[in-house]
Amino acid sequence: MDPQSYLKFLVWNPRSINNKCADTMCLLEDNTVDVAFISETWLTDHANSITADIKSYGYTILHEHRSDAKGGGAGLLFKSSLQFNPVNLKVNGIKTFEYSTASLTCSVDMKILCIAIYRTGPITKKFFEELDVLLGVATLKSDYMLVGGDFNIHVESVNSFSSELEQLTASYGLHQIIHQPTHASGGTIDLLFDNSNILDPSSIKVDSQCALSDHYPILCSTKNILVNLKKPKVISVRDLNTIDKDLLSSNILEVVSSFELHDQFHDSCLDFFKKLHDTLDHHAPLVQKTISVAAHAPWFDSEYKSQRKLRRKAEKYKNKSLHHKIMFEEIRAETTIMANLKKKQYYSSLLERNKGNIKAIYNVVNRELDRKQDHILPEAQDIGLLSKKFNEYFNEKIENIRATLPSISSSCCVES
């Protein structure tokens, strides 16, 4: 895939994406957002139907959630075409805020460390101490760092808390670039810090027209930078469903009946399997297929696309009058209902087509619940040594099985 020339970021507190996932993803898609810093995700599991829904839009979420309480949470959403990895800063014991960290690889020379933060509750000295520790560790990970989220600290006016936050972040080269109100009450509490001047201040847009939350979405782009995307995965496949099974069976029998042995057994095996392979290639040749990230959810059709355009148009005029506001709310509700209906119809059809195929049905359910089977290997410093131990284990197992088998007398093999 061709590289991009910039990145677009979103900083937002939606006050839960559980009940507005479709609206949130529409916001990202409508504004072509590459990376989103999300506060208050309200997710309760690492993977569930919400994270699966996010993936269906071509995004991946990395997040930290509260396992013992409702609300809260901090997450990062990346376009799946980007090269990113979660980062464990190994900073334990953080109690005054929640955070999620990932590294975004733009090129060989540029990796951006992204940190999403959510802080709530009273502002204490402990918060600044813990933030100091976190930033101290994070600074060592990358030359480029962006920190964004709902800090719940008013920086629109000078006060002791805003001054301490500014001094602390400035000591790590971080500069706060949001200066407009980000909350319906008028405060600037959702912030974005940049330590390397890669963001373009003129691109900042605070969407005060968005009615999905009392926090306003903040949009911002980088200056021109090279952003290499993931290479599409190329696989080789055969169309086995269209094979004439009777003809294939006949051709295989011809290969077997006409096959001539070579002097060496090894050569005979290679030749025999080559002839079988050639026969299969004749009936179902290998075809290369490129697997790329879907631009939209699989149920995204022209009707839903038109409805979204209608919703965006209504949103522009919602503050013009009470009538326009009511109209927008109705259209937005219709858009969400349509998204849920399209999704329901798509998966109902998918399950119906795979009726009787238990494996396919399980795959659909697991995908919808974002379940992924982890392949866990024992911990090892040396992968080569680990594979050697596996080999020794199975060799010993085979020898033990052989030792338990009764011996066969040579006389049993003599023809009578």
N, C-alpha and C positions, 0 to 999 in steps of 0.2 A: 504494500500500500504506500502511496505517496505521502511524504511527511507533511504535517501541518506547519503553519507559520506563526501560530499563537495558541494560547490556551484561554478558555473562558471559565471563570470561577463563580460560584454562588455561595454566599454565607447566609444562613437562614435558621430561625427557630420556628418550625411549623406547629409546635405544641402538639406533637404526636403525628407520626406518619401512618399509624395503624388505621385511623379512620379517614385518611385523606391521601392514601397512596397514589391513586389514579391522578388526583389533582396535582400532587407533588411531581410526579413523573411528567405530566403535561407541562408543568412550569419549566422543568429541565429541558424537555424537548423543544418547546416553543422558543426558548432562549439559547438553544444549542450549547448548553452547559457541558463542559468537559469534566469538571471536578466540583463537588458540592461539600461544603462544611456544614453539617447538620447538628443542631443542638436539640435536646429533648425529643429523641426518636420515640421514646416510650416502648421500644421493643423489649420483649421479655425472654427471648431466646436468641441464640447465636444464628440459628437458621430456622425459618418457618415459612408460612404461606406469603408473608409480606416480603421477605427477602427474595423469595422465588418470583414474586410479582415484579420486583425491581429488576431482576435479571432478565425477565421477559421483554423489558424495554431496552435491553442492550447496555445495562449498567451493572456494576458490582458494588456491593456495600461492605465496608469494613467498619465494625462498630464495637463499642463496649456498652453493655446493658446492665441494668440492675436486676440481679437474680433474686434478691430478697425484698424488693419493694417496687411499687408502681412508679411510673413516670421516669424522668431523667434520661440519661444516655447521650452519648456523643458518637457521631459516625462520619465517615467519608464515603461519598459515592463517586465512582470513577466510570467513565465510559469504558466498556470492556475492550475497546480497541487500543487503549493506552497501556503502556508498560508500567505496572505498579506492583508493589509488594508491601505487605504489612511489616511494621518495624516494632520490635519489642525493645523499648528503652530501658527495661529492667529497673524501673524506678518503683519501688514498692512502698506501700503505706500512704498513698495519696488519699486523703479524706475530704478535702475541701472543694474538690472539683473532679469532673470526669473528663477523660480525654481519649482520643483515638489517633494513632500515628501510622503513616504510610510513606513510602518513598516512591516518587514518580520519576521514572527515567525518561528524560527528553532526548538525550543524546549521550555519547560516550563521555563528554565533558560536563554534562549538566544533569544532576539528580536533585529534585526538589523535595525536601522533607516537609510533608503537610501534617499539621496537628490541628485537630478539631477539639474545641474545649467547650464545656458547659459548666458554669458555676452558678450556684444558687445559695440562698441563706444569708446570714449575717456576714459582713466582710470582716475578716479577722487577720491578725498578724500571721497566723498559721498559713493562710492562703498564700501570702506573698513569699513565705519561706518555702512552701512546697512548689510554687511556680518557679522560684529561683533554682531549685534542685532540678526540676524537669528541664528547664531551658539550658542549664549548665551541661546536662548530658546530651540534649538534642543538638546543641551547637557543634559538638564533636562529630556528629554523624554526617553533616553535609554543609557545604558552603552556601547553599540556597535553602531558605526556610520560610514557610508561610504558616502563620498561626491565626486561626479564625474561629469565631463562635460567639455565644452569648455569655459575656462576662458578668452581666448584671452590675456593672460599675459605670456610673454616669460620667462620661468624659466630655459632655457638651459644656460643662463649666469646670473651672479649676476648684478642686477640693483636695483634701488630704489623701483620699483613696486614689483619685485619678492621677495625682502627682506622683504617688508612690508607684503606681502601675507604669507610668511613663518612664520614670527613672530606672525601674527594674528592667523593663524591656529594652530601653535604650542602651543599657550596659551590655546587652548581647547584640547590639546593632539592629534591633527591631524598631520599625517606625510604624505607627498606627495611621492608616490612610482614610478612615471613614469619619467624616465630620458632619454628616447630615443626620437628622432624626431617624432612628431605626425602629422606633416603637410608637404605637398609636397614641401613647400619652405624651409623646414629644421628646423623650430621652434618646441619647445615643449610647446604647448598651451592647449592641452587636458589633463586634470589632474585627478588623483584619490587619495583621502585622506583616511587614515585609522587611527582610534583612539585607536584601541585595538589589533593591530598586528594579525588580523585573516586572512589576505591575505598572500599568499605565493609568495614572490618576484621572486623566480625562475620560477614561472609559467607565468610571464608577457610576452606577445607576442604582438608586434606592427606590424600589417600586412601592410607593405609598398607596397605589391604587389596589394592590392585592388584598383581598378580604379573607384569605384563608386562615390568617392568624393575626394576633395583635402585634406581632413582629413583622417588619417589612423585609422582603427578600432583597439582598444586596448582590448586584452583578458587577463583575470587574474582569478585565482582560489583561493579559501580559503584553509587553512590547513584543516586537518581532523576535521570535526565537525558533530554533529548529526543534520540532517535536516528531520523533520517529514513532510510528505506530507498530503494533504487533503485525508480524507477517501472517497472512491467512494460512490456515492449516490445509495442506493438500493430502488427500487420501486416495487410495486405489480401491475401486469397488467393482463387483461383478453383478450384473442383473440376472440373478439365478431364477427369478420368478417366471421368466419368459422362455426358459430352456425346454426343448422338446425332450422329455425324459426318456421316451422309448428310443428315439434316435441316438441320444447320448449313450444309453445302455448298449445299443447295437454297436456303436463305434468303439466302446471300451472292450467289448467282447472280441472285436476284430483285432484290436491292439494285442490282447492277451493271446489269442489263437495264432497270430502271425509273428509273435515275438521270438527272436532267436537269442539264445544265451551267448555271452562272451566268455572268453577264457578266464577272466577275473570276475569274481562275484561282485566286487565293488563297481566295476564298469557296467555289469548287467543291471544293477540297481539304478545307477545314474541314468542309463539309457531308457529303462522301463518307465521311470517316473517322469522323464522328459517327454516321452510319447504320451503319457496320460495328461501331463500339463498342457501339451500342445492341443490335445483333443478338447480339453476344457476351454482353452483360449479360443478355439474355433466356435464353440457353442456360446460362450459367455466371456468375451474378451475383457481384460482389465481396462477400466476407464478412470482417468484421474478426475477428482472432484475437489473443488476449492470450497472449504468451509469458512465462511466469514461471519462476523458478528451481524445479527439482524438489526436493521435500522429501526424497526418498529416491532411491537409485540405481534405475534402470529395472527391475532384476531383483529388487527388494525386494518380496516378497510376504507373504501372511499366515502361511505356514509358517515363513519365516525370522524374521518378527516374533515369533512364539510361541517360537521357539528362543532368540532374544535375551532374552526375558523370563525364560526358564528359566535362562539363563546368569547374568543379573543376580541372580536369587534365590539360585543356588548360590554366587555370590561373597560374598554377605552372611554365609554360614555357613561359609566355607572354613577359618577359623581355629578353629572349634569343636572339631574333632578331625582326626586324620589321615585318617579315612574321608571326612569332608566335603571336605578339601583334595584328595584323589584324585578325588572325584566332580566337584569344580569343574574340575580340570584336564581331565578327560575331556569334560565338557560344553563347555568353552571350545574344545577341539580340534574337537569335532563342529560347533560354531557356525562356526568358521573354514572347515572343510571344506565345510559347506553353502553358505557365502557364495561360495566359489570355484566350487562346482558350479552354483549358480544363475546366476552370472555367465557361466560357460561355456555353459550351456544357452541363455541369452538371446542371446549373440552368435552361437552356432551357428544358432539359429533366424533371426536377423536376416540372416546371410549366406546361408542357404538361401532365404529369401524374395526376396533380391536376386540370386539365381543368374543369371548372364548379363548383369547390369547392372554393368559394370566400374567406372563412375563411382561408383555407390552403394557398391560393395565398397571402393574406395579411400577413400571418406569414412569408412566404418566403421573401417578400419585406421588412418587418420590420427587419428581421434578417440580410438581406443584407445591410440595411442602419443603422444597430445597434440601432434601435429604441426600447426602453424599456418603457413599461407603468409603471410609478411610482404609488405606492399605498400610497397616502399621508394622514396621520392622523393629526388631530389638535395637536399642541404642548401641552405637559402635563408633569408635574414633576412626577406624579403618574399614571402609566398605569391602576392600579386597579380603581382609582377614575375616570379616563377617561371612562372605560367600564361601570362603574356605571351610569355616566351621559348619555351615549348612551342608556342604558336600561331605564332610567327615561324618556328620550326624546321620545322613541318609545312607551312606555306604555301610556304616556300622549297623544301621537298622536292617538293611538288606541281608547282611551277613548273619545277623541274629535270626532272621526269618528262615534263611537257608539251613541254619543249624538245627532248627526245630522240625524240619521236614524229614520224613523217613527216607532212609537210603534205598535206592533201587538196585536190586541184584542184577549183575551183568547177564545172568542166564535168562532174565525176563526179556532181554532184547534179542535173543537168538531165535531165528525162525525155526519153527517145528517142521 
